[in-house]
């Protein structure tokens, strides 16, 4: 009889949450907010989570929605199929991944909320990799200068119950 070895994989969620999170309240539509962010901060947001082209310029395989949206599958409590929520997302990423900025809508196209415990924020800016505190403060000030911004606040992702929704 063969002996079966079972391996258990444990992930350290702390490592996965290595990013800065800003909550943004604004009545602007996502594309208008990106326009004003690009104009006032020097960031260059473009639509989509990632390019649908690989590093050689060839089309990647897979559904296009996976590159355009941040998709969260709702947990189903009954036998109905789980509903997919599509959250509009924009990116400004260095080709060498020295910096990555993402702007993600807190409401999905289907009406779901990405981070329900802080539903008062309309958008989240996820900043991956290191950002100096002075640069972060300057960015927050620049965002606050946009007329239709109600509030910008840094949020500690570790305290959020729905923090796994921000991992992509």
N, CA, C and O of each residue as an XYZ file, in Angstrom:
672
protein
N       0.841     -1.179      0.000
C       0.000      0.000      0.000
C       0.887      1.243      0.000
O       1.856      1.331      0.754
N       0.539      2.201     -0.858
C       1.314      3.443     -0.945
C       0.923      4.404      0.162
O      -0.251      4.566      0.496
N       1.931      5.025      0.712
C       1.689      6.026      1.745
C       1.506      7.381      1.071
O       2.314      7.769      0.227
N       0.471      8.087      1.430
C       0.181      9.399      0.844
C       0.701     10.473      1.785
O       0.399     10.478      2.979
N       1.480     11.369      1.231
C       1.996     12.486      2.002
C       1.138     13.700      1.707
O       0.881     14.028      0.548
N       0.704     14.354      2.748
C      -0.126     15.537      2.596
C       0.689     16.750      3.016
O       1.284     16.770      4.093
N       0.708     17.756      2.156
C       1.390     19.003      2.463
C       0.355     20.062      2.734
O      -0.653     20.153      2.034
N       0.600     20.849      3.733
C      -0.308     21.938      4.063
C       0.394     23.249      3.752
O       1.494     23.509      4.240
N      -0.245     24.063      2.945
C       0.310     25.347      2.567
C      -0.320     26.428      3.423
O      -1.537     26.611      3.435
N       0.528     27.132      4.130
C       0.033     28.241      4.936
C       0.581     29.524      4.347
O       1.783     29.649      4.110
N      -0.308     30.476      4.113
C       0.116     31.763      3.583
C       0.135     32.789      4.686
O      -0.760     32.848      5.528
N       1.145     33.573      4.664
C       1.232     34.661      5.616
C       0.549     35.862      4.983
O       1.095     36.484      4.071
N      -0.646     36.189      5.465
C      -1.433     37.282      4.899
C      -0.694     38.609      5.039
O      -0.904     39.521      4.238
N       0.166     38.725      6.045
C       0.912     39.969      6.252
C       1.776     40.288      5.029
O       1.874     41.445      4.622
N       2.401     39.262      4.447
C       3.243     39.493      3.282
C       2.415     39.943      2.090
O       2.866     40.780      1.308
N       1.225     39.407      1.940
C       0.363     39.749      0.822
C      -0.179     41.186      0.932
O      -0.570     41.780     -0.072
N      -0.199     41.730      2.133
C      -0.755     43.065      2.352
C       0.327     44.137      2.367
O       0.208     45.133      3.081
N       1.365     43.938      1.595
C       2.472     44.870      1.543
C       2.171     45.980      0.532
O       2.781     46.052     -0.535
N       1.221     46.837      0.893
C       0.865     47.964      0.045
C       0.277     49.069      0.906
O      -0.120     48.852      2.051
N       0.235     50.247      0.329
C      -0.400     51.398      0.975
C      -1.787     51.517      0.372
O      -1.964     51.343     -0.834
N      -2.767     51.812      1.207
C      -4.149     51.910      0.756
C      -4.707     53.283      1.101
O      -4.653     53.721      2.250
N      -5.242     53.951      0.089
C      -5.921     55.232      0.287
C      -7.389     55.059     -0.053
O      -7.728     54.481     -1.086
N      -8.256     55.552      0.805
C      -9.679     55.604      0.515
C     -10.008     56.979     -0.028
O      -9.545     57.986      0.509
N     -10.803     57.034     -1.085
C     -11.158     58.309     -1.728
C     -12.674     58.398     -1.827
O     -13.329     57.492     -2.343
N     -13.223     59.503     -1.324
C     -14.657     59.782     -1.481
C     -14.809     60.897     -2.507
O     -14.207     61.964     -2.378
N     -15.621     60.635     -3.525
C     -15.826     61.612     -4.589
C     -17.065     61.228     -5.396
O     -17.315     60.046     -5.628
N     -17.844     62.232     -5.825
C     -18.993     61.932     -6.686
C     -18.602     61.713     -8.147
O     -19.457     61.396     -8.974
N     -17.311     61.879     -8.473
C     -16.864     61.731     -9.857
C     -17.000     60.291    -10.341
O     -16.896     59.348     -9.558
N     -17.230     60.140    -11.620
C     -17.164     58.813    -12.241
C     -15.697     58.399    -12.284
O     -14.809     59.252    -12.253
N     -15.440     57.105    -12.353
C     -14.063     56.622    -12.279
C     -13.159     57.205    -13.367
O     -12.022     57.578    -13.079
N     -13.633     57.289    -14.592
C     -12.798     57.803    -15.673
C     -12.507     59.299    -15.502
O     -11.435     59.765    -15.886
N     -13.456     60.056    -14.927
C     -13.217     61.480    -14.662
C     -12.209     61.650    -13.519
O     -11.333     62.512    -13.574
N     -12.345     60.829    -12.503
C     -11.386     60.877    -11.402
C      -9.979     60.583    -11.924
O      -9.027     61.266    -11.548
N      -9.843     59.584    -12.778
C      -8.528     59.273    -13.356
C      -7.976     60.452    -14.148
O      -6.784     60.753    -14.077
N      -8.839     61.112    -14.897
C      -8.402     62.295    -15.655
C      -7.821     63.341    -14.709
O      -6.737     63.867    -14.963
N      -8.524     63.647    -13.629
C      -8.042     64.667    -12.697
C      -6.823     64.192    -11.908
O      -5.943     64.992    -11.593
N      -6.763     62.916    -11.589
C      -5.562     62.382    -10.924
C      -4.357     62.495    -11.849
O      -3.278     62.902    -11.418
N      -4.533     62.142    -13.100
C      -3.436     62.250    -14.068
C      -2.989     63.704    -14.224
O      -1.795     63.991    -14.298
N      -3.947     64.601    -14.272
C      -3.658     66.025    -14.472
C      -2.971     66.649    -13.252
O      -2.091     67.494    -13.410
N      -3.362     66.245    -12.044
C      -2.894     66.916    -10.834
C      -1.771     66.204    -10.082
O      -1.132     66.815     -9.226
N      -1.516     64.946    -10.375
C      -0.519     64.206     -9.591
C       0.676     63.732    -10.402
O       1.696     63.349     -9.828
N       0.570     63.750    -11.701
C       1.649     63.220    -12.520
C       1.533     61.720    -12.761
O       2.341     61.145    -13.491
N       0.538     61.084    -12.155
C       0.298     59.671    -12.427
C      -0.306     59.544    -13.813
O      -0.838     60.515    -14.351
N      -0.228     58.363    -14.392
C      -0.748     58.114    -15.736
C      -1.617     56.867    -15.722
O      -1.228     55.814    -16.229
N      -2.803     57.003    -15.130
C      -3.709     55.861    -15.045
C      -4.267     55.512    -16.410
O      -4.647     56.384    -17.192
N      -4.306     54.213    -16.678
C      -4.967     53.689    -17.869
C      -5.930     52.599    -17.409
O      -5.763     52.017    -16.337
N      -6.926     52.335    -18.225
C      -7.983     51.398    -17.864
C      -7.475     49.965    -17.854
O      -6.696     49.566    -18.719
N      -7.916     49.203    -16.881
C      -7.652     47.772    -16.820
C      -6.665     47.385    -15.743
O      -5.794     48.161    -15.348
N      -6.830     46.160    -15.281
C      -5.956     45.639    -14.223
C      -4.558     45.362    -14.767
O      -3.555     45.594    -14.091
N      -4.510     44.866    -15.989
C      -3.229     44.606    -16.638
C      -3.457     44.611    -18.136
O      -4.592     44.549    -18.608
N      -2.373     44.685    -18.870
C      -2.461     44.679    -20.327
C      -2.863     43.292    -20.810
O      -2.493     42.286    -20.206
N      -3.618     43.244    -21.895
C      -3.975     41.949    -22.474
C      -2.897     41.462    -23.442
O      -3.074     40.460    -24.135
N      -1.768     42.192    -23.478
C      -0.631     41.797    -24.304
C       0.518     41.357    -23.408
O       0.747     41.948    -22.352
N       1.235     40.329    -23.822
C       2.391     39.901    -23.037
C       3.604     40.779    -23.379
O       3.489     41.720    -24.163
N       4.749     40.471    -22.796
C       5.944     41.302    -22.988
C       6.471     41.277    -24.419
O       7.295     42.115    -24.785
N       6.011     40.329    -25.233
C       6.412     40.264    -26.640
C       5.391     40.919    -27.564
O       5.595     40.961    -28.777
N       4.299     41.428    -27.008
C       3.269     42.076    -27.815
C       2.194     41.135    -28.319
O       1.342     41.539    -29.110
N       2.216     39.879    -27.872
C       1.198     38.913    -28.282
C       0.018     38.965    -27.324
O       0.185     39.273    -26.144
N      -1.165     38.668    -27.826
C      -2.358     38.635    -26.981
C      -2.248     37.495    -25.974
O      -1.867     36.376    -26.319
N      -2.588     37.800    -24.723
C      -2.602     36.774    -23.687
C      -3.853     35.928    -23.855
O      -4.873     36.383    -24.371
N      -3.746     34.685    -23.405
C      -4.906     33.799    -23.446
C      -5.795     34.092    -22.255
O      -5.337     34.614    -21.239
N      -7.051     33.758    -22.384
C      -7.987     33.954    -21.285
C      -8.998     35.028    -21.616
O      -8.816     35.808    -22.551
N     -10.068     35.060    -20.836
C     -11.120     36.055    -21.074
C     -10.608     37.476    -20.866
O      -9.846     37.746    -19.937
N     -11.032     38.364    -21.731
C     -10.596     39.762    -21.669
C     -11.028     40.432    -20.358
O     -10.344     41.329    -19.865
N     -12.165     39.994    -19.792
C     -12.657     40.594    -18.549
C     -11.648     40.438    -17.407
O     -11.619     41.265    -16.495
N     -10.823     39.391    -17.446
C      -9.837     39.182    -16.395
C      -8.753     40.240    -16.412
O      -8.133     40.501    -15.381
N      -8.510     40.856    -17.563
C      -7.505     41.907    -17.678
C      -8.105     43.291    -17.447
O      -7.395     44.219    -17.058
N      -9.397     43.432    -17.682
C     -10.047     44.732    -17.578
C     -10.600     45.032    -16.194
O     -10.636     46.193    -15.788
N     -11.028     44.018    -15.466
C     -11.703     44.222    -14.186
C     -11.010     43.453    -13.065
O     -10.304     42.470    -13.293
N     -11.236     43.932    -11.863
C     -10.893     43.145    -10.679
C     -12.165     42.366    -10.367
O     -13.207     42.960    -10.089
N     -12.082     41.046    -10.414
C     -13.274     40.205    -10.293
C     -13.247     39.485     -8.951
O     -12.264     38.835     -8.596
N     -14.342     39.614     -8.216
C     -14.512     38.924     -6.938
C     -15.734     38.029     -7.079
O     -16.800     38.471     -7.506
N     -15.565     36.785     -6.719
C     -16.681     35.836     -6.762
C     -17.373     35.862     -5.400
O     -16.756     35.598     -4.367
N     -18.651     36.181     -5.421
C     -19.438     36.227     -4.187
C     -19.596     34.812     -3.650
O     -19.854     33.874     -4.405
N     -19.441     34.670     -2.348
C     -19.614     33.356     -1.732
C     -21.101     33.029     -1.673
O     -21.897     33.797     -1.134
N     -21.461     31.888     -2.231
C     -22.862     31.488     -2.280
C     -23.206     30.651     -1.051
O     -22.482     29.715     -0.711
N     -24.303     30.985     -0.389
C     -24.721     30.255      0.808
C     -25.720     29.150      0.491
O     -26.013     28.300      1.332
N     -26.226     29.174     -0.707
C     -27.150     28.114     -1.104
C     -26.630     27.485     -2.397
O     -25.479     27.712     -2.770
N     -27.430     26.730     -3.058
C     -26.966     25.997     -4.237
C     -26.969     26.825     -5.517
O     -26.644     26.312     -6.588
N     -27.334     28.101     -5.415
C     -27.314     28.966     -6.593
C     -25.864     29.220     -7.001
O     -24.969     29.226     -6.157
N     -25.637     29.430     -8.307
C     -24.268     29.743     -8.731
C     -23.818     31.081     -8.124
O     -24.604     32.021     -8.005
N     -22.561     31.138     -7.753
C     -22.015     32.354     -7.144
C     -21.965     33.479     -8.177
O     -21.615     33.258     -9.336
N     -22.316     34.672     -7.746
C     -22.324     35.840     -8.616
C     -20.924     36.438     -8.684
O     -20.247     36.570     -7.664
N     -20.500     36.796     -9.881
C     -19.220     37.476    -10.068
C     -19.457     38.974    -10.000
O     -20.414     39.488    -10.579
N     -18.584     39.670     -9.291
C     -18.639     41.128     -9.229
C     -17.444     41.688     -9.987
O     -16.303     41.287     -9.754
N     -17.714     42.614    -10.890
C     -16.688     43.235    -11.720
C     -16.453     44.664    -11.230
O     -17.335     45.518    -11.325
N     -15.269     44.906    -10.713
C     -14.911     46.230    -10.205
C     -13.998     46.912    -11.217
O     -12.958     46.373    -11.596
N     -14.406     48.116    -11.653
C     -13.584     48.878    -12.593
C     -12.261     49.197    -11.923
O     -12.221     49.563    -10.748
N     -11.177     49.055    -12.678
C      -9.846     49.269    -12.131
C      -8.966     49.952    -13.172
O      -9.075     49.688    -14.369
N      -8.105     50.823    -12.698
C      -7.161     51.559    -13.531
C      -5.775     51.343    -12.946
O      -5.630     51.091    -11.750
N      -4.759     51.444    -13.792
C      -3.403     51.185    -13.326
C      -2.413     52.202    -13.875
O      -2.611     52.778    -14.944
N      -1.360     52.403    -13.127
C      -0.166     53.121    -13.566
C       0.997     52.299    -13.043
O       1.359     52.399    -11.870
N       1.574     51.495    -13.901
C       2.623     50.557    -13.482
C       3.881     50.774    -14.308
O       3.829     50.944    -15.526
N       4.991     50.763    -13.624
C       6.287     50.807    -14.269
C       6.504     49.467    -14.980
O       6.170     48.425    -14.416
N       7.054     49.463    -16.204
C       7.287     48.192    -16.904
C       8.176     47.220    -16.117
O       8.059     46.004    -16.274
N       9.056     47.753    -15.280
C       9.934     46.908    -14.457
C       9.367     46.682    -13.063
O      10.051     46.144    -12.192
N       8.130     47.086    -12.850
C       7.407     46.914    -11.577
C       8.127     47.564    -10.393
O       8.109     47.041     -9.279
N       8.759     48.706    -10.651
C       9.367     49.455     -9.548
C       8.274     50.161     -8.750
O       8.435     50.414     -7.556
N       7.181     50.472     -9.402
C       6.017     51.042     -8.722
C       4.763     50.547     -9.421
O       4.761     50.275    -10.622
N       3.704     50.438     -8.644
C       2.396     50.056     -9.173
C       1.345     50.844     -8.405
O       1.280     50.776     -7.178
N       0.529     51.588     -9.132
C      -0.602     52.312     -8.556
C      -1.863     51.754     -9.217
O      -1.917     51.576    -10.434
N      -2.858     51.487     -8.404
C      -4.142     51.015     -8.923
C      -5.245     51.858     -8.307
O      -5.212     52.156     -7.113
N      -6.207     52.237     -9.106
C      -7.403     52.905     -8.630
C      -8.553     51.946     -8.898
O      -8.786     51.542    -10.037
N      -9.262     51.591     -7.845
C     -10.328     50.597     -7.982
C     -11.615     51.146     -7.390
O     -11.618     51.754     -6.319
N     -12.695     50.923     -8.099
C     -14.012     51.371     -7.661
C     -14.487     50.494     -6.505
O     -14.284     49.281     -6.538
N     -15.108     51.072     -5.495
C     -15.615     50.307     -4.358
C     -16.960     49.648     -4.672
O     -17.420     48.801     -3.906
N     -17.589     50.017     -5.772
C     -18.859     49.401     -6.179
C     -18.657     48.670     -7.496
O     -18.049     49.186     -8.434
N     -19.183     47.458     -7.536
C     -19.068     46.665     -8.759
C     -20.151     47.076     -9.748
O     -21.086     47.796     -9.398
N     -20.016     46.617    -10.966
C     -21.042     46.866    -11.983
C     -22.367     46.232    -11.579
O     -23.437     46.681    -11.990
N     -22.278     45.171    -10.758
C     -23.472     44.452    -10.312
C     -24.055     45.042     -9.018
O     -25.085     44.572     -8.534
N     -23.406     46.064     -8.462
C     -23.913     46.717     -7.257
C     -23.302     46.238     -5.950
O     -23.694     46.708     -4.883
N     -22.353     45.317     -6.009
C     -21.686     44.841     -4.799
C     -20.655     45.836     -4.298
O     -20.247     46.741     -5.026
N     -20.242     45.667     -3.070
C     -19.251     46.559     -2.466
C     -17.980     45.772     -2.207
O     -18.022     44.690     -1.621
N     -16.851     46.311     -2.643
C     -15.564     45.642     -2.506
C     -15.157     45.504     -1.036
O     -14.778     44.420     -0.593
N     -15.236     46.598     -0.288
C     -14.876     46.610      1.130
C     -16.091     47.123      1.905
O     -16.195     48.323      2.162
N     -17.004     46.236      2.278
C     -18.267     46.659      2.893
C     -18.105     47.420      4.213
O     -18.929     48.276      4.535
N     -17.065     47.120      4.970
C     -16.925     47.789      6.265
C     -16.546     49.261      6.150
O     -16.643     49.999      7.130
N     -16.117     49.696      4.973
C     -15.873     51.123      4.743
C     -16.520     51.527      3.412
O     -15.858     52.013      2.496
N     -17.807     51.313      3.344
C     -18.572     51.568      2.124
C     -18.694     53.057      1.812
O     -19.111     53.420      0.712
N     -18.334     53.930      2.766
C     -18.426     55.372      2.520
C     -17.359     55.856      1.543
O     -17.467     56.966      1.021
N     -16.333     55.050      1.285
C     -15.351     55.416      0.272
C     -15.820     54.926     -1.082
O     -16.311     53.805     -1.214
N     -15.665     55.775     -2.090
C     -16.097     55.429     -3.446
C     -15.011     54.685     -4.221
O     -15.304     53.871     -5.097
N     -13.747     54.979     -3.885
C     -12.607     54.404     -4.603
C     -11.505     54.077     -3.613
O     -11.456     54.606     -2.503
N     -10.627     53.193     -4.048
C      -9.418     52.894     -3.297
C      -8.231     53.011     -4.228
O      -8.280     52.575     -5.378
N      -7.162     53.606     -3.718
C      -5.905     53.622     -4.444
C      -4.970     52.671     -3.712
O      -4.682     52.844     -2.528
N      -4.509     51.679     -4.432
C      -3.577     50.695     -3.901
C      -2.202     51.045     -4.473
O      -2.023     51.124     -5.688
N      -1.239     51.254     -3.575
C       0.127     51.596     -3.980
C       1.021     50.447     -3.545
O       1.294     50.263     -2.359
N       1.467     49.681     -4.524
C       2.335     48.543     -4.226
C       3.792     48.975     -4.312
O       4.140     49.881     -5.069
N       4.616     48.334     -3.550
C       6.044     48.611     -3.433
C       6.233     49.836     -2.548
O       5.262     50.408     -2.052
N       7.433     50.217     -2.361
C       7.754     51.272     -1.402
C       7.362     52.652     -1.926
O       7.582     52.978     -3.093
N       6.783     53.444     -1.048
C       6.580     54.864     -1.316
C       7.017     55.604     -0.054
O       6.579     55.287      1.052
N       7.875     56.578     -0.238
C       8.384     57.356      0.887
C       7.228     58.139      1.514
O       6.326     58.598      0.813
N       7.266     58.283      2.815
C       6.170     58.961      3.520
C       5.961     60.392      3.033
O       4.822     60.851      2.944
N       7.041     61.099      2.716
C       6.906     62.465      2.180
C       6.184     62.452      0.836
O       5.335     63.301      0.567
N       6.534     61.475     -0.006
C       5.871     61.362     -1.313
C       4.396     61.008     -1.156
O       3.547     61.501     -1.900
N       4.101     60.152     -0.187
C       2.709     59.793      0.085
C       1.924     61.013      0.560
O       0.806     61.246      0.100
N       2.492     61.782      1.461
C       1.815     62.992      1.951
C       1.597     64.000      0.825
O       0.549     64.641      0.753
N       2.591     64.136     -0.053
C       2.445     65.034     -1.206
C       1.320     64.546     -2.114
O       0.508     65.344     -2.580
N       1.271     63.237     -2.366
C       0.209     62.665     -3.204
C      -1.169     62.927     -2.595
O      -2.097     63.310     -3.308
N      -1.308     62.727     -1.299
C      -2.588     62.971     -0.619
C      -2.983     64.440     -0.746
O      -4.150     64.747     -0.987
N      -2.034     65.340     -0.587
C      -2.320     66.773     -0.744
C      -2.762     67.093     -2.164
O      -3.708     67.856     -2.361
N      -2.082     66.515     -3.163
C      -2.446     66.748     -4.556
C      -3.852     66.232     -4.854
O      -4.615     66.876     -5.574
N      -4.186     65.083     -4.306
C      -5.528     64.522     -4.516
C      -6.568     65.407     -3.842
O      -7.630     65.655     -4.413
N      -6.279     65.883     -2.642
C      -7.212     66.747     -1.918
C      -7.471     68.062     -2.630
O      -8.510     68.683     -2.405
N      -6.558     68.503     -3.483
C      -6.740     69.767     -4.221
C      -7.730     69.642     -5.376
O      -8.181     70.652     -5.916
N      -8.065     68.430     -5.753
C      -9.043     68.232     -6.833
C     -10.411     68.645     -6.300
O     -10.828     68.195     -5.232
N     -11.103     69.496     -7.041
C     -12.359     70.097     -6.569
C     -13.398     69.101     -6.076
O     -14.003     69.327     -5.029
N     -13.620     68.033     -6.777
C     -14.691     67.113     -6.425
C     -14.264     65.986     -5.479
O     -14.978     64.994     -5.336
N     -13.124     66.133     -4.848
C     -12.689     65.162     -3.844
C     -13.250     65.606     -2.495
O     -13.007     66.728     -2.051
N     -13.987     64.734     -1.862
C     -14.554     65.030     -0.550
C     -13.554     64.683      0.541
O     -13.364     65.441      1.492
N     -12.909     63.508      0.389
C     -11.973     63.073      1.422
C     -10.993     62.057      0.840
O     -11.346     61.254     -0.024
N      -9.756     62.110      1.333
C      -8.741     61.099      1.048
C      -8.156     60.713      2.385
O      -7.796     61.571      3.192
N      -8.062     59.411      2.616
C      -7.554     58.964      3.907
C      -6.742     57.691      3.724
O      -7.134     56.790      2.983
N      -5.604     57.629      4.411
C      -4.825     56.399      4.408
C      -5.517     55.386      5.318
O      -5.972     55.724      6.410
N      -5.587     54.155      4.855
C      -6.267     53.084      5.591
C      -5.254     51.962      5.816
O      -4.478     51.624      4.922
N      -5.272     51.400      7.000
C      -4.405     50.264      7.300
C      -5.130     48.997      6.844
O      -6.137     48.620      7.444
N      -4.635     48.330      5.787
C      -5.356     47.182      5.239
C      -5.483     46.012      6.222
O      -6.437     45.238      6.134
N      -4.550     45.877      7.141
C      -4.554     44.739      8.074
C      -5.794     44.707      8.954
O      -6.188     43.636      9.415
N      -6.422     45.860      9.201
C      -7.569     45.909     10.105
C      -8.895     45.605      9.397
O      -9.929     45.474     10.051
N      -8.867     45.495      8.082
C     -10.093     45.284      7.316
C     -10.506     43.808      7.322
O      -9.672     42.919      7.154
N     -11.783     43.567      7.515
C     -12.305     42.201      7.443
C     -12.252     41.662      6.018
O     -12.032     40.468      5.815
N     -12.448     42.525      5.038
C     -12.499     42.122      3.627
C     -11.173     42.370      2.913
O     -11.155     42.576      1.699
N     -10.082     42.352      3.642
C      -8.769     42.681      3.068
C      -8.381     41.761      1.907
O      -7.643     42.180      1.015
N      -8.862     40.526      1.906
C      -8.512     39.605      0.816
C      -9.055     40.075     -0.530
O      -8.564     39.644     -1.573
N     -10.061     40.952     -0.524
C     -10.609     41.504     -1.771
C      -9.636     42.459     -2.449
O      -9.812     42.798     -3.620
N      -8.615     42.893     -1.724
C      -7.645     43.835     -2.283
C      -6.391     43.152     -2.821
O      -5.474     43.822     -3.296
N      -6.348     41.845     -2.748
C      -5.175     41.120     -3.240
C      -5.413     40.726     -4.686
O      -6.340     39.978     -4.997
N      -4.571     41.235     -5.554
C      -4.645     40.888     -6.982
C      -3.274     40.969     -7.589
O      -3.112     40.715     -8.782
